[in-house]
Amino acid sequence: MAHQFNVELSMREPPAEAQARAASALTDPARAVGFRLTKRGAGELGYRPRVQFPFLIMLLRNLNGERMTVKFDPGAAGGTRVTISGAASRAHHPLAADPEHWSEALGASPAAEQ
């Protein structure tokens, strides 16, 4: 069963620039959690389990609901509020739920509590 995670970060750039930078900056951190970029939308990046052999493992991860979405919204004080959410396997969940894992790659800081 996939375990849910949700991480919120703040970036200084406007949403469009933050998304463009994150698409390449998150390649390695996402791979470490077992995901690859599969969809780019307006203000959103979608990740699914990476292709691996045997393919049955990848199929099971997809059926298990493992995926990740990165959303980029304007911040209250300028910049961008980045929300990384999804579901990861039990083995990858601690890393996926760790804000420092994502903030290092993005050069972001934890989102301020409101």
N, C-alpha and C positions, 0 to 999 in steps of 0.2 A: 504494500500500500504506500502511495506517495504521501509525503508529509508537507504541509503547507508552510510557506515562508513569505515574509513581507519586510522589505528594507526600504527606508526613505532617506534620501541624500539631497544635498543642495549643491548646485553648481553655479558659478558666476556668469557663464555665458547665457545668451537667450536660448529658448528651447530648440530652435532649428539648428543652431551651431552645436549645442550640447548633444543633440541626437546624432549629427554627422560625426562628431568626434567619438561618441560612445560606440557607434557601429564597429569601428576598428579597434578601439581600446578594450572592448569587452571580449574580444576573440579568445584570448588565453584564459581569463578568469571563467568564462562560460564553459570552455573545454574542460577545465579542472572540475567543474560540477557535472560534466557529461552532456552539455548542450552545444548546439550550433545555431547560428542565425539562419532563420528560414523565411522571415517576412519583415518587410519594412513598410510602415504605413505612416500616415500623418500623425506625428507625435507619439509613435509607438514602434517598438522593435519586438518581434516574436521569435522565440527560441524553442526548439524541439530536441529530443535526444539525438545525439550525433550518430552517424552511420558507423556501424561496427559489425564485425564478424564474430560469431554467427548472427545472422539477421534475426533469428528468433528472439534473441535478447533485446534487440532494438524494438521489435514488434511488441514484446511484453512491456517494455518501458512506455511505449506510446499508449497501449491499452490501459496501463496503470495510471495514466493521467499526468505523467511527468512532462512539464513544460514550464516556460518562464516568459513573462512579459515585462518589458521595460517601458514605462510611460514618462513622458516629458511634459510638464505643465509649468506655466509661468509662476514664479515664486511671488509671495506677498510683498517682499522687499526688493524685487528685481531678481534677475537670474532665473534659474530653473529648479523646480522641485522634481527630482527623479524618484520614481517608485518602481522598485524591482520586486515582483511578486510571482508566485507560481507554486509548483509542487516538485519536490525532488525525492529521490530514493532515500532510505534511511541512512545509507552510507554517505551520501553527498549532502544531506540536510544540514549538518553543522556548518559546513563551509558556505553553503548557499544562504544561510540565515545570518552569516557574519558580515556586518556592515563594513568592516575594515577590508575584507576580501574585495569588495566592489569599489570602495572609496579610493584605494591605492591606484587602481587602474584608471579611474575617472578623474583623479585629482579633485575629488569632492569631499565635502564634510557632512557629518550627520545632520539631518534636517532638524531645525529648531522646533521644539515642542510649542504648540499653540494652546 
